[in-house]
Amino acid sequence: MAGRSVHSDGVEEVHDVPLEVLIRPIPPVLDPHKVESLMCTIKETTDVQTVPPIDVLWIQGREGGNYYYSFGGCHRVAAYQRLQLRTIPAKIFKSSVSDLRIYLGSSTPDLL
């Protein structure tokens, strides 16, 4: 069951999400060898099944702002960043501030 996600298992559509819009509030702990391996794999293939897309929570703020949170996939994000790619394959699913609070607790920002 590799490449499956509890959040996006039912989501088929994969989008190329600009890395610059991703909000990643939890600092990653990276294995440099894993990042290097992913970089090599990403350079060698365009098959999204080889390097699964990351999950992105899309939250609309109370005044209509769009926020894109990503918590997993830290090695994949680092590999795409180090390759200086502008986008990363992602499965986007609509979420809520209540869901975000599960991850961030009292650190959850007031999203406009």
Disulfide bonds with the S-S distance in Angstrom:
none
